[in-house]
Amino acid sequence: MRLGVIGCGKMGSALIKGAVIKGAIQGDEVMVFDTFRESAEVLSKQVGAQIANSSNNLVRNSEAVLLCVKPQDIISLTSSLDRDRDGILFISIAAGVKIHDLEKSLLKEDRVIRVMPNTPAMIGKGASAQSRGINATESDTQFVANLLNAVGVTLEVPEKQLDAVTGLSGSGPAYIYTVIEAMADGGVLVGLPKDQALMLAAQTVSGAAEMIINSKEHPAKLRDQVSSPGGTTIAGLAALESGKLRSTLIEAVQAATKRSQELGN
């Protein structure tokens, strides 16, 4: 499927580079456009894509279009596209912009899939979700899944759950950065050099996450395996419970989800 990309910033570039590297799409099947031509030129050189001279030129030569523009700009973009064309698939990563609003701004023959990615997609470790519009087909969702799986993992959810995805995995990296920073500061407090404490904290979080993914065990079971009676880990866990880390993280997901809902309205 010939894929066009409008917006060649970090996320759009990460998705396309990952897809090409993993063979989900060939570089010569990609066409890119950005109002900052330099960004399009960089991505073009990296994956072997063609550069469109306008968004309309790109749409006319694509079977699917990945929309990687700012949420406040996306409806004005889709509304301005040439109407004298065949219906195609539009894939939006614009946070908060509803499928219904995108569909209203496009041709009735167009298909829409809305995606919520996160920034670790830039290193091939993304966690994302997609929701299909009224016209989108199984083939469309599989095509999008192939793109997203090339830069991490993805699942399909009803659009009403995308705000929750935003609150959890979309905003989640920021929560974990804060946890890593706090753990490293704790290491410094008890005598470790800052750079060593940060490396150990980051690797510990990464390793613990891989343990869950690879073992498919519940986090509570893995936690119990390292919590000896009267030992160091249970003492640390008691301090976390005292500080209400668990409830604070739950509230963070809830607050981010609520804010996503507000922005969508």
C-alpha positions as CSV (number, residue, x, y, z in Angstrom):
1,M,0.0,0.0,0.0
2,R,1.4,3.4,-1.0
3,L,1.8,5.4,2.2
4,G,2.0,9.2,2.5
5,V,3.2,11.0,5.6
6,I,2.2,14.6,6.3
7,G,4.4,15.9,9.1
8,C,8.0,14.6,9.4
9,G,8.6,15.4,13.0
10,K,10.0,13.0,15.6
11,M,6.9,10.7,15.9
12,G,6.1,10.6,12.3
13,S,9.7,9.9,11.4
14,A,10.0,7.2,14.1
15,L,7.0,5.4,12.8
16,I,8.1,5.3,9.2
17,K,11.7,4.5,9.9
18,G,10.7,1.6,12.2
19,A,8.2,0.3,9.6
20,V,10.8,0.4,6.8
21,I,13.5,-1.3,9.0
22,K,11.1,-4.1,10.0
23,G,9.9,-4.5,6.4
24,A,6.3,-3.5,7.1
25,I,6.6,-1.2,4.1
26,Q,9.2,-0.4,1.5
27,G,10.9,3.0,1.5
28,D,10.1,3.5,-2.2
29,E,6.4,3.1,-1.4
30,V,6.5,6.1,0.9
31,M,5.9,9.8,0.1
32,V,6.5,12.5,2.6
33,F,5.5,16.2,3.0
34,D,6.3,18.8,5.6
35,T,5.8,22.5,5.6
36,F,9.5,22.6,6.7
37,R,11.0,21.0,3.6
38,E,14.3,20.2,5.5
39,S,12.4,17.8,7.7
40,A,11.0,16.0,4.7
41,E,14.4,15.8,3.1
42,V,16.0,14.3,6.1
43,L,13.3,11.5,6.4
44,S,13.4,11.0,2.6
45,K,17.2,10.3,2.8
46,Q,16.8,8.0,5.7
47,V,14.2,5.7,4.2
48,G,14.4,6.3,0.5
49,A,11.0,8.1,0.3
50,Q,9.8,10.5,-2.4
51,I,9.1,14.1,-1.4
52,A,5.7,15.6,-2.3
53,N,5.5,19.3,-3.3
54,S,2.2,19.7,-1.5
55,S,-0.2,17.9,0.8
56,N,-2.7,17.5,-2.1
57,N,0.1,16.1,-4.4
58,L,0.8,13.6,-1.6
59,V,-2.8,12.6,-1.1
60,R,-3.4,12.1,-4.8
61,N,-0.4,9.6,-5.0
62,S,-1.2,7.7,-1.8
63,E,-3.5,4.9,-0.8
64,A,-3.1,5.7,2.9
65,V,-2.0,8.9,4.6
66,L,-0.4,9.1,8.1
67,L,-1.3,12.5,9.6
68,C,1.4,13.6,12.0
69,V,0.5,17.3,12.5
70,K,-0.5,19.2,15.6
71,P,-4.0,18.5,16.9
72,Q,-5.0,22.1,16.5
73,D,-4.0,22.0,12.8
74,I,-5.4,18.7,11.7
75,I,-9.0,19.6,10.9
76,S,-8.0,22.7,8.9
77,L,-5.6,20.5,6.9
78,T,-8.1,17.7,6.2
79,S,-10.8,20.2,5.3
80,S,-8.5,21.9,2.8
81,L,-7.6,18.7,0.8
82,D,-8.7,18.5,-2.8
83,R,-12.1,16.9,-3.0
84,D,-11.5,15.6,-6.6
85,R,-9.9,12.3,-5.6
86,D,-10.7,8.7,-4.6
87,G,-11.4,7.7,-1.0
88,I,-8.3,6.6,0.9
89,L,-7.3,5.6,4.4
90,F,-6.3,8.4,6.9
91,I,-4.3,7.5,10.0
92,S,-4.3,10.2,12.7
93,I,-2.0,10.4,15.7
94,A,-3.5,13.7,16.8
95,A,-4.4,13.5,20.5
96,G,-7.9,14.4,21.4
97,V,-9.2,14.8,17.8
98,K,-12.3,12.5,17.4
99,I,-12.8,10.2,14.6
100,H,-16.2,11.7,13.9
101,D,-14.7,15.1,13.4
102,L,-12.1,13.8,11.1
103,E,-14.7,11.9,9.0
104,K,-16.8,15.1,8.7
105,S,-13.8,16.9,7.3
106,L,-13.0,14.3,4.7
107,L,-14.8,12.6,1.8
108,K,-17.6,10.2,2.7
109,E,-15.6,7.4,0.9
110,D,-12.5,8.0,3.1
111,R,-11.6,5.6,5.9
112,V,-10.2,6.8,9.3
113,I,-8.2,5.1,11.9
114,R,-7.1,7.0,15.1
115,V,-3.9,6.0,16.8
116,M,-2.5,6.9,20.3
117,P,1.3,6.2,20.2
118,N,3.9,7.1,22.8
119,T,7.4,8.4,22.6
120,P,9.3,5.2,23.2
121,A,8.2,4.3,19.7
122,M,11.2,6.4,18.7
123,I,13.5,3.6,20.0
124,G,11.3,0.7,18.9
125,K,9.7,0.3,22.3
126,G,6.3,2.0,21.8
127,A,3.0,1.0,23.3
128,S,0.1,2.2,21.2
129,A,-3.6,1.6,20.5
130,Q,-5.8,2.2,17.5
131,S,-9.5,2.7,16.9
132,R,-11.3,2.4,13.6
133,G,-13.8,4.7,12.0
134,I,-17.0,3.7,10.4
135,N,-15.6,2.9,7.0
136,A,-12.3,1.3,8.1
137,T,-11.8,-2.3,7.1
138,E,-10.0,-5.3,8.7
139,S,-7.4,-4.8,6.0
140,D,-6.9,-1.2,7.1
141,T,-6.5,-2.1,10.8
142,Q,-4.0,-4.9,9.9
143,F,-2.0,-2.4,7.8
144,V,-1.9,0.0,10.8
145,A,-1.1,-2.7,13.2
146,N,1.9,-3.8,11.0
147,L,3.2,-0.2,11.1
148,L,2.8,0.2,14.9
149,N,4.2,-3.3,15.7
150,A,7.3,-2.3,13.9
151,V,8.0,0.2,16.6
152,G,6.7,-1.6,19.6
153,V,3.4,-3.3,20.5
154,T,-0.2,-2.2,19.7
155,L,-3.8,-3.2,20.3
156,E,-7.2,-2.2,19.0
157,V,-9.7,-0.6,21.3
158,P,-13.0,1.2,21.0
159,E,-12.5,5.0,20.6
160,K,-14.1,5.6,24.0
161,Q,-11.1,3.9,25.6
162,L,-8.4,6.0,23.8
163,D,-8.6,8.7,26.6
164,A,-7.6,5.9,29.1
165,V,-4.8,4.8,26.7
166,T,-3.6,8.4,26.7
167,G,-3.7,8.6,30.5
168,L,-1.8,5.3,30.8
169,S,0.7,4.6,28.0
170,G,0.5,8.0,26.3
171,S,1.5,9.9,29.4
172,G,3.0,7.0,31.2
173,P,6.7,7.5,30.1
174,A,6.7,10.8,32.0
175,Y,5.6,9.0,35.2
176,I,8.4,6.5,34.8
177,Y,11.0,9.2,34.2
178,T,9.9,10.7,37.5
179,V,10.2,7.3,39.3
180,I,13.7,6.7,37.8
181,E,14.8,10.2,38.8
182,A,13.5,9.7,42.3
183,M,15.2,6.3,42.6
184,A,18.5,7.8,41.4
185,D,18.2,10.6,43.9
186,G,17.7,8.0,46.6
187,G,20.9,6.3,45.5
188,V,22.7,9.6,45.7
189,L,21.3,10.2,49.2
190,V,22.8,6.9,50.4
191,G,26.2,7.5,48.8
192,L,26.2,6.6,45.1
193,P,27.6,9.0,42.4
194,K,24.8,10.6,40.4
195,D,25.7,9.0,37.1
196,Q,26.0,5.5,38.5
197,A,22.7,5.9,40.5
198,L,20.9,7.0,37.3
199,M,22.2,4.2,35.2
200,L,21.3,1.6,37.9
201,A,17.8,3.1,38.4
202,A,17.1,3.2,34.6
203,Q,18.4,-0.3,34.0
204,T,16.4,-1.7,37.0
205,V,13.2,-0.2,35.6
206,S,13.9,-1.6,32.1
207,G,14.8,-5.0,33.5
208,A,11.8,-5.2,35.7
209,A,9.5,-4.3,32.8
210,E,11.1,-7.0,30.6
211,M,10.6,-9.5,33.4
212,I,6.9,-8.9,33.3
213,I,6.7,-9.0,29.5
214,N,8.8,-12.1,29.1
215,S,7.5,-14.1,32.0
216,K,3.9,-13.0,31.7
217,E,3.7,-13.3,35.5
218,H,1.6,-10.8,37.5
219,P,3.8,-8.0,39.0
220,A,2.6,-8.9,42.5
221,K,4.0,-12.5,42.1
222,L,7.4,-11.2,40.8
223,R,7.5,-8.7,43.7
224,D,6.9,-11.4,46.2
225,Q,9.8,-13.4,44.8
226,V,12.2,-10.7,45.9
227,S,10.6,-9.8,49.2
228,S,12.2,-12.0,51.9
229,P,10.8,-11.9,55.4
230,G,12.5,-9.1,57.4
231,G,14.7,-8.2,54.3
232,T,15.7,-5.1,52.5
233,T,13.1,-5.2,49.8
234,I,10.1,-5.4,52.2
235,A,11.5,-2.5,54.2
236,G,11.6,-0.4,51.0
237,L,8.1,-1.5,50.0
238,A,6.8,-0.5,53.4
239,A,8.2,3.0,52.7
240,L,6.5,3.1,49.3
241,E,3.2,2.1,50.9
242,S,3.7,4.8,53.5
243,G,4.2,7.4,50.8
244,K,1.2,6.2,48.9
245,L,3.1,5.6,45.7
246,R,0.6,3.1,44.4
247,S,-2.4,5.3,44.9
248,T,-0.6,8.3,43.5
249,L,0.2,6.6,40.3
250,I,-3.4,5.4,39.9
251,E,-4.5,9.0,40.4
252,A,-2.0,10.2,37.8
253,V,-3.5,7.9,35.2
254,Q,-7.0,9.0,36.2
255,A,-6.1,12.7,36.1
256,A,-4.4,12.4,32.6
257,T,-7.4,10.5,31.3
258,K,-9.7,13.2,32.5
259,R,-7.6,15.9,30.9
260,S,-7.6,14.0,27.6
261,Q,-11.4,13.8,27.8
262,E,-11.5,17.6,28.4
263,L,-9.3,18.3,25.5
264,G,-11.4,16.1,23.2
265,N,-14.5,18.1,24.1
